[in-house]
Amino acid sequence: MQLDLNLLTALDALLEEGSVAGAAARLHVTAPAMSRSLGRIRKATGDEILVRTGRTMVRTAYAQSVQERVHDLVQQVHDVLSPEREVDLATLERVFTVRLHDVLATACGPALFAAVHRQAPAARLRLVAESGSDTPELRRGEVDLESSSAVPSVPDVRHHLVGEDRLVVAVRPGHPLAAGPLTAGSYAAAEHATVSRRGRLRDPVDDVLGGLGLERSVLAAVPSVAAALNLALGAALVVTVPEAATRAARHELGLLTLPLPLEMPAIPLYLTWHQRYDNDRAHRWLRGQVREAIAAVFGAPGVSGEPGAPGAFGASGAGS
């Protein structure tokens, strides 16, 4: 039997993308060429690999059972044919696309850019805004690294816990809540704004209040923490955001922060990337720079995990 390693690469892409068109785009070939590769794979394995269900295609039981092994084999072949070597940062010409929560982009962007430019002057950095909906750019290779407050739901997206944060209440000077004492009742009775990329007027805080028989009055929803803090200052609304998001605002805007009078879980911050970059030395270097930029800005102690990880910090808002 003559083996064609290109079929193994095609199979890996087909299993990961779940479609001929997606696999073709991944490998930069035409859809007909990928369709022919699928036909050869079906003949070699005696299995359909992908079958149509309605308007989509799904993996067969056999395809699901071999998906992880196929990816590992492709990675091993890549490692054999591409001997490991150090990245020459001085000559590295690569565009890195990083999607960060707006708080992280504002707080860590300057330090991250400075570090990348200092070590790899020919590399370029693209910081892109979070999307209002779940998008597949990370899996398609259009985004190299992304921040998230949740563990990825798909197995081919890796994640690393950078740290965590807790919610606080931000108000402008002279706001009635600042006079205290702040209770769950007085907090609920105030007028609020939520942070939501999708414009939602409710978030997990409302669930906790509901369990106490309380309901808050939410008058506005804004897409970013920065917009929420400005709304708190200009419109006297109460905003509930991660504590780290308010550090600069307390000095620049004169906002006050108060402890949230509710029992809320800590907010985790994960960095996520696609598994294709696990052993990519340049990408590993980028992940380290992002972690160090976060640690430099927020000065947090270290946590266990990927080597070089900084400490506890989370920058996702209460809403989504």
Secondary structure, DSSP 8 states (H G I E B T S, - for coil): ----HHHHHHHHHHHHHSSHHHHHHHHT--HHHHHHHHHHHHHHHSS-SEEEETTEEEE-HHHHHHHHHHHHHHHHHHHHHS------TTT---EEEEE--HHHHHHHHHHHHHHHHHH-TT-EEEEE---SS---HHHHTS-SEEEESS--SSTTEEEEEEEEE-EEEEE-TT-GGGGS---HHHHHHSEEEEE-TT--S--HHHHHHHHTT---EEEEEESSHHHHHHHHHHH--EEEEEGGGGHHHHHHT--EEEE-SS----EEEEEEEEGGGTT-HHHHHHHHHHHHHHHHHH---B-SSSTT--B------S--
